[in-house]
């Protein structure tokens, strides 16, 4: 039996983020096993194939900013997907107080 790769650990955590909630890169990193992996979370997200069912769009910056900013093509798409799940935005940023997933690493 082989151990999971870092990306697999990250994908497992992203898969746990509930519908209608978001998590930060740092939060995903900590829950995957290393709070210093926030940048690695970004690399893992970039490596997800288009046909994946991993809810990549539920991962945002700690200030609630979406990928590339709300004005970018990717940011508009991510915003649309989150809004379809009922996630609220304030001035182009996810309302983190109300929509951040509250699970924390121990």
C-alpha positions as a printed NumPy array, in Angstrom:
array([[  0.   ,   0.   ,   0.   ],
       [  1.485,   3.334,  -1.03 ],
       [  1.213,   6.601,   0.823],
       [ -0.782,   9.441,  -0.675],
       [  1.029,  12.179,  -2.514],
       [  0.903,  15.746,  -1.269],
       [ -1.516,  16.654,  -4.068],
       [ -3.778,  13.701,  -3.162],
       [ -3.856,  14.849,   0.471],
       [ -4.775,  18.353,  -0.698],
       [ -7.492,  17.053,  -3.046],
       [ -8.964,  14.96 ,  -0.214],
       [ -9.318,  18.074,   1.944],
       [-10.757,  20.187,  -0.883],
       [-13.313,  17.434,  -1.447],
       [-14.502,  17.893,   2.153],
       [-15.32 ,  21.597,   1.782],
       [-19.117,  21.677,   2.015],
       [-21.461,  22.97 ,  -0.661],
       [-21.981,  26.698,  -0.158],
       [-18.747,  27.161,   1.804],
       [-15.184,  28.162,   0.976],
       [-11.773,  27.483,   2.48 ],
       [ -8.517,  29.375,   2.175],
       [ -5.302,  28.086,   0.625],
       [ -3.703,  28.142,   4.078],
       [ -6.616,  26.35 ,   5.679],
       [ -6.452,  23.578,   3.062],
       [ -2.682,  23.335,   3.58 ],
       [ -3.019,  22.983,   7.357],
       [ -5.771,  20.389,   7.075],
       [ -3.681,  18.449,   4.536],
       [ -0.841,  18.229,   7.02 ],
       [  1.432,  21.267,   6.693],
       [  0.38 ,  24.866,   7.233],
       [  3.299,  25.965,   5.023],
       [  1.854,  24.282,   1.918],
       [ -0.411,  27.182,   0.898],
       [  1.572,  27.737,  -2.307],
       [  1.571,  23.978,  -2.95 ],
       [ -2.227,  24.088,  -2.721],
       [ -2.124,  26.576,  -5.598],
       [  0.072,  24.237,  -7.635],
       [ -2.274,  21.335,  -6.884],
       [ -5.277,  23.38 ,  -7.982],
       [ -3.512,  24.3  , -11.216],
       [ -2.888,  20.589, -11.904],
       [ -6.567,  19.564, -11.644],
       [ -7.923,  18.329, -14.957],
       [-10.963,  20.014, -16.494],
       [-13.089,  16.874, -16.089],
       [-12.314,  16.498, -12.374],
       [-15.103,  16.549,  -9.809],
       [-12.84 ,  18.198,  -7.197],
       [-14.582,  21.454,  -6.138],
       [-11.501,  23.624,  -6.801],
       [-13.61 ,  26.777,  -6.917],
       [-14.292,  26.549,  -3.168],
       [-10.673,  27.556,  -2.435],
       [-10.033,  31.297,  -2.145],
       [ -7.425,  33.653,  -0.717],
       [ -7.66 ,  34.453,   2.995],
       [ -9.262,  37.81 ,   2.199],
       [-11.966,  36.139,   0.105],
       [-10.477,  37.007,  -3.279],
       [-11.117,  34.484,  -6.051],
       [ -8.457,  33.133,  -8.413],
       [ -6.962,  35.936, -10.488],
       [ -9.365,  38.496,  -9.053],
       [-13.025,  38.955,  -9.811],
       [-12.317,  40.708, -13.125],
       [-10.254,  37.863, -14.62 ],
       [-11.892,  35.185, -16.764],
       [-11.074,  32.512, -14.173],
       [-12.244,  34.744, -11.358],
       [-15.565,  35.435, -13.034],
       [-16.088,  31.698, -13.586],
       [-15.178,  30.874,  -9.982],
       [-17.477,  33.637,  -8.726],
       [-20.321,  32.288, -10.849],
       [-19.851,  28.743,  -9.511],
       [-19.759,  29.976,  -5.917],
       [-22.822,  32.174,  -6.375],
       [-24.687,  29.175,  -7.8  ],
       [-24.02 ,  27.502,  -4.429],
       [-25.342,  30.53 ,  -2.558],
       [-21.977,  31.975,  -1.488],
       [-22.275,  35.699,  -0.878],
       [-19.853,  38.391,  -1.983],
       [-19.128,  41.888,  -0.705],
       [-17.387,  44.269,  -3.114],
       [-16.114,  41.359,  -5.23 ],
       [-14.778,  39.291,  -2.315],
       [-16.336,  36.248,  -0.652],
       [-17.99 ,  37.232,   2.621],
       [-15.592,  35.112,   4.674],
       [-17.341,  35.794,   7.969],
       [-20.453,  34.024,   6.708],
       [-19.183,  31.514,   4.141],
       [-15.803,  30.255,   5.319],
       [-15.759,  26.601,   6.285],
       [-15.1  ,  26.499,  10.025],
       [-13.126,  23.25 ,  10.14 ],
       [ -9.62 ,  23.734,  11.53 ],
       [ -6.543,  21.52 ,  11.769],
       [ -5.486,  20.137,  15.125]])
